[in-house]
Amino acid sequence: MIQLLRSIRMPATAAALSAAIACAGRTQNPPAEPTPAAAPASTPVPAAPTRATPPSSPNWLAIDSVTKTAALSLEVTRPSDAPSGLINGYRNGEARIVVPVGWTVKWNWRNADTASPHSLVVMVQREKIPLEGGRPAFSNAMSRMVTEGLPPGQTDQSTFVAEEAGWYWLMCGVPGHALAGEWVELRVDPDAKLPSVKVKRVNGEQ
């Protein structure tokens, strides 16, 4: 009798176990699909470095920062409709040459006027422009024959050291020429790093 009960229970137990396994298999969720990795953020391209704008340097100003030398090519002309001679096309302080303190200034100067003599001298700015050229502000900062002037077609070379800060006239020393407007400014600037040329605007601003 006991053996008969065992033979009846065992199939029932096996059937129950098979049903439980099958049920468990149906209730399990399918494995989640892997989430795709997020695309990496684009790396910003660094901006190209900007270069500092150099000071204004016309073709008649050559700068040697190693020897701290400013070389000027200067020419005096006298258009028929101009009230005075022009220094590189400027008059009456329309252009300002800026030189750092302690720099050497070299000029090659030419009288390109076809009729009148001219000269060049650096003088300290005061209340009024002098009638004629006098003692230069720096040693050798003048052309030959300051008051007489060099005849048309003549040239002159000079070299001087801008050793003292201040405001100066770069003017013709022939009597009456600077008063008529034949001059530009020379600024020896303690804060300047390099020589430059500044030109006045039409409205007078710089």
The 8 nearest C-alpha neighbors of each residue, nearest first, counted from 0:
[[1, 3, 2, 4, 5, 6, 7, 8],
 [2, 0, 4, 3, 5, 6, 7, 8],
 [1, 3, 5, 0, 4, 6, 7, 8],
 [2, 4, 0, 6, 1, 5, 7, 8],
 [3, 5, 7, 1, 6, 2, 8, 0],
 [6, 4, 2, 8, 7, 3, 9, 1],
 [5, 7, 3, 4, 9, 8, 2, 10],
 [6, 8, 4, 5, 9, 10, 3, 11],
 [9, 7, 11, 5, 10, 6, 12, 4],
 [8, 10, 12, 11, 6, 7, 5, 13],
 [11, 9, 13, 12, 8, 14, 7, 6],
 [12, 10, 14, 8, 9, 13, 15, 7],
 [13, 11, 15, 9, 14, 10, 8, 16],
 [12, 14, 10, 16, 11, 15, 9, 17],
 [13, 15, 11, 17, 12, 16, 10, 18],
 [16, 14, 12, 18, 13, 17, 11, 19],
 [15, 17, 13, 19, 18, 14, 12, 20],
 [18, 16, 14, 20, 19, 15, 21, 13],
 [17, 19, 21, 15, 16, 20, 22, 14],
 [20, 18, 22, 16, 21, 17, 23, 15],
 [21, 19, 23, 17, 22, 18, 24, 16],
 [20, 22, 18, 24, 19, 23, 17, 25],
 [23, 21, 19, 25, 24, 20, 18, 26],
 [22, 24, 20, 26, 25, 21, 19, 27],
 [23, 25, 21, 22, 26, 27, 20, 19],
 [26, 24, 22, 23, 27, 21, 28, 20],
 [25, 27, 23, 24, 22, 28, 21, 29],
 [26, 28, 24, 25, 23, 29, 30, 22],
 [29, 27, 30, 26, 25, 31, 24, 23],
 [30, 28, 31, 27, 32, 26, 25, 24],
 [31, 29, 28, 32, 27, 33, 34, 26],
 [32, 30, 29, 33, 28, 34, 27, 35],
 [31, 33, 30, 34, 29, 35, 28, 36],
 [34, 32, 35, 31, 36, 30, 37, 29],
 [33, 35, 36, 32, 31, 37, 30, 38],
 [34, 36, 33, 37, 38, 32, 39, 31],
 [37, 35, 34, 38, 39, 33, 40, 32],
 [38, 36, 39, 35, 40, 34, 41, 33],
 [37, 39, 36, 40, 41, 35, 42, 34],
 [40, 38, 37, 41, 42, 36, 35, 43],
 [41, 39, 42, 38, 37, 43, 36, 44],
 [40, 42, 43, 39, 38, 44, 37, 45],
 [41, 43, 40, 44, 39, 45, 38, 46],
 [44, 42, 45, 41, 46, 40, 39, 47],
 [43, 45, 46, 42, 47, 41, 48, 40],
 [46, 44, 43, 47, 48, 42, 49, 41],
 [47, 45, 48, 44, 49, 43, 50, 42],
 [46, 48, 49, 45, 44, 50, 43, 51],
 [49, 47, 46, 50, 45, 51, 44, 52],
 [50, 48, 47, 51, 46, 52, 45, 53],
 [51, 49, 52, 48, 53, 47, 46, 54],
 [50, 52, 53, 49, 54, 48, 55, 47],
 [51, 53, 50, 54, 55, 49, 56, 195],
 [52, 54, 51, 55, 56, 50, 193, 195],
 [53, 55, 195, 56, 52, 193, 194, 196],
 [54, 56, 195, 196, 53, 57, 197, 194],
 [55, 57, 195, 60, 196, 54, 58, 61],
 [58, 56, 59, 60, 55, 196, 195, 61],
 [57, 59, 60, 56, 61, 72, 71, 55],
 [58, 60, 72, 57, 71, 61, 73, 70],
 [61, 59, 71, 58, 57, 70, 56, 62],
 [60, 62, 70, 69, 59, 71, 63, 58],
 [63, 61, 69, 64, 68, 70, 60, 194],
 [64, 62, 68, 65, 67, 66, 69, 61],
 [63, 65, 67, 66, 62, 68, 193, 69],
 [66, 64, 67, 63, 68, 62, 102, 69],
 [65, 67, 68, 64, 63, 103, 102, 62],
 [68, 66, 64, 102, 65, 63, 103, 69],
 [67, 69, 103, 63, 66, 102, 104, 62],
 [68, 70, 62, 104, 61, 103, 105, 63],
 [71, 69, 105, 61, 106, 60, 104, 68],
 [72, 70, 106, 60, 59, 73, 105, 107],
 [71, 73, 107, 59, 106, 108, 60, 70],
 [74, 72, 108, 87, 71, 107, 109, 86],
 [75, 73, 109, 87, 108, 86, 110, 111],
 [74, 76, 86, 110, 111, 85, 84, 112],
 [77, 75, 112, 111, 85, 84, 78, 74],
 [76, 78, 84, 112, 85, 79, 81, 83],
 [79, 77, 81, 80, 76, 84, 85, 83],
 [78, 80, 81, 77, 82, 83, 84, 76],
 [79, 81, 78, 82, 77, 83, 84, 85],
 [82, 80, 78, 83, 79, 77, 84, 85],
 [83, 81, 80, 179, 84, 180, 79, 77],
 [84, 82, 81, 179, 180, 181, 85, 77],
 [83, 85, 77, 181, 76, 75, 86, 81],
 [86, 84, 88, 89, 90, 76, 75, 181],
 [85, 87, 75, 89, 88, 74, 90, 73],
 [88, 86, 74, 89, 73, 85, 75, 76],
 [87, 89, 85, 86, 90, 76, 75, 74],
 [90, 88, 85, 86, 93, 87, 94, 183],
 [89, 91, 85, 181, 180, 182, 92, 93],
 [90, 92, 180, 182, 93, 181, 183, 89],
 [91, 93, 183, 94, 184, 90, 182, 95],
 [92, 94, 199, 90, 91, 89, 198, 183],
 [95, 93, 198, 92, 183, 197, 89, 199],
 [96, 94, 184, 197, 196, 185, 183, 198],
 [95, 97, 196, 185, 186, 195, 184, 197],
 [98, 96, 186, 195, 194, 187, 196, 185],
 [97, 99, 194, 187, 188, 186, 100, 96],
 [100, 98, 188, 191, 187, 189, 102, 192],
 [99, 101, 189, 187, 102, 162, 188, 161],
 [100, 102, 162, 161, 160, 99, 103, 163],
 [103, 101, 67, 100, 161, 68, 99, 160],
 [102, 104, 160, 68, 159, 161, 69, 67],
 [105, 103, 69, 159, 158, 68, 70, 160],
 [106, 104, 158, 70, 157, 71, 69, 103],
 [105, 107, 71, 157, 156, 70, 72, 108],
 [106, 108, 156, 72, 155, 73, 71, 109],
 [107, 109, 73, 155, 154, 74, 106, 72],
 [110, 108, 154, 74, 111, 153, 73, 75],
 [109, 111, 75, 152, 151, 112, 153, 74],
 [110, 112, 76, 75, 152, 109, 151, 74],
 [113, 111, 76, 77, 151, 110, 114, 115],
 [114, 112, 151, 111, 115, 152, 77, 76],
 [113, 115, 112, 151, 116, 150, 77, 111],
 [116, 114, 112, 151, 113, 117, 150, 148],
 [117, 115, 150, 148, 149, 151, 114, 118],
 [118, 116, 148, 149, 173, 171, 110, 115],
 [117, 119, 148, 171, 145, 172, 142, 149],
 [120, 118, 171, 142, 170, 141, 172, 145],
 [119, 121, 141, 170, 169, 140, 135, 172],
 [122, 120, 169, 135, 168, 140, 136, 141],
 [121, 123, 136, 168, 135, 167, 124, 120],
 [124, 122, 167, 136, 168, 125, 166, 121],
 [125, 123, 167, 166, 168, 122, 126, 128],
 [124, 126, 127, 123, 128, 167, 129, 166],
 [125, 127, 124, 128, 129, 123, 167, 168],
 [128, 126, 125, 129, 124, 178, 130, 123],
 [127, 129, 178, 130, 177, 126, 125, 124],
 [130, 128, 131, 127, 132, 178, 177, 175],
 [129, 131, 175, 174, 178, 128, 177, 132],
 [132, 130, 174, 172, 129, 173, 175, 146],
 [172, 131, 133, 146, 145, 173, 120, 171],
 [134, 132, 135, 131, 172, 122, 145, 120],
 [133, 135, 136, 132, 122, 120, 121, 137],
 [136, 134, 122, 121, 137, 140, 120, 133],
 [135, 137, 122, 121, 123, 134, 138, 140],
 [138, 136, 140, 135, 139, 159, 161, 160],
 [137, 139, 140, 159, 135, 136, 160, 141],
 [138, 140, 141, 159, 137, 158, 157, 135],
 [141, 139, 137, 138, 159, 121, 135, 120],
 [142, 140, 120, 139, 119, 121, 135, 143],
 [141, 143, 119, 118, 145, 155, 120, 144],
 [142, 144, 145, 141, 155, 118, 149, 148],
 [143, 145, 148, 147, 146, 149, 142, 118],
 [146, 144, 172, 118, 148, 143, 147, 142],
 [147, 145, 173, 172, 148, 144, 132, 174],
 [146, 148, 144, 145, 173, 149, 116, 117],
 [149, 147, 117, 118, 116, 144, 145, 146],
 [148, 150, 116, 117, 153, 118, 144, 151],
 [151, 149, 116, 153, 152, 148, 115, 117],
 [152, 150, 110, 113, 112, 153, 116, 111],
 [151, 153, 110, 111, 150, 154, 109, 112],
 [154, 152, 151, 110, 150, 109, 149, 155],
 [155, 153, 109, 108, 110, 152, 156, 107],
 [154, 156, 108, 107, 142, 109, 157, 153],
 [157, 155, 107, 106, 108, 154, 158, 142],
 [156, 158, 106, 105, 139, 140, 155, 159],
 [159, 157, 105, 104, 139, 106, 140, 103],
 [160, 158, 104, 140, 139, 103, 138, 161],
 [159, 161, 103, 162, 102, 104, 101, 137],
 [162, 160, 101, 102, 100, 163, 103, 159],
 [161, 163, 101, 160, 100, 164, 102, 137],
 [162, 164, 161, 100, 165, 187, 101, 137],
 [165, 163, 187, 188, 100, 189, 162, 166],
 [164, 166, 187, 186, 163, 167, 188, 123],
 [167, 165, 186, 124, 185, 123, 187, 168],
 [168, 166, 123, 124, 185, 122, 184, 186],
 [167, 169, 184, 122, 170, 121, 124, 185],
 [170, 168, 121, 183, 182, 184, 120, 185],
 [171, 169, 182, 119, 168, 120, 177, 181],
 [170, 172, 119, 118, 177, 173, 181, 176],
 [132, 171, 173, 131, 146, 145, 118, 119],
 [172, 174, 146, 131, 176, 171, 148, 147],
 [175, 173, 131, 130, 176, 172, 146, 132],
 [176, 174, 178, 130, 177, 179, 131, 173],
 [175, 177, 179, 178, 181, 174, 173, 171],
 [178, 176, 181, 180, 179, 171, 182, 175],
 [179, 177, 175, 180, 176, 128, 130, 129],
 [178, 180, 176, 177, 83, 181, 175, 82],
 [181, 179, 91, 177, 178, 90, 83, 182],
 [182, 180, 177, 90, 84, 176, 83, 171],
 [183, 181, 170, 91, 90, 169, 177, 180],
 [182, 184, 92, 169, 94, 90, 168, 95],
 [185, 183, 95, 168, 92, 169, 167, 96],
 [184, 186, 96, 167, 95, 168, 97, 169],
 [185, 187, 97, 166, 188, 96, 165, 167],
 [188, 186, 164, 98, 165, 99, 100, 97],
 [187, 189, 99, 191, 190, 164, 100, 186],
 [190, 188, 100, 99, 191, 164, 187, 192],
 [191, 189, 188, 192, 99, 100, 187, 193],
 [190, 192, 99, 188, 193, 189, 98, 194],
 [193, 191, 99, 190, 194, 98, 189, 188],
 [192, 194, 191, 99, 195, 98, 54, 64],
 [195, 193, 98, 97, 99, 69, 62, 192],
 [196, 194, 97, 55, 56, 54, 96, 193],
 [197, 195, 96, 95, 55, 97, 56, 198],
 [198, 196, 95, 94, 96, 195, 199, 55],
 [197, 199, 94, 93, 95, 205, 200, 196],
 [200, 198, 205, 93, 204, 203, 94, 201],
 [201, 199, 203, 204, 202, 205, 198, 93],
 [200, 202, 203, 199, 204, 205, 93, 198],
 [203, 201, 200, 204, 199, 205, 93, 198],
 [202, 204, 200, 201, 199, 205, 93, 198],
 [205, 203, 200, 202, 199, 201, 198, 93],
 [204, 199, 200, 198, 203, 197, 202, 93]]
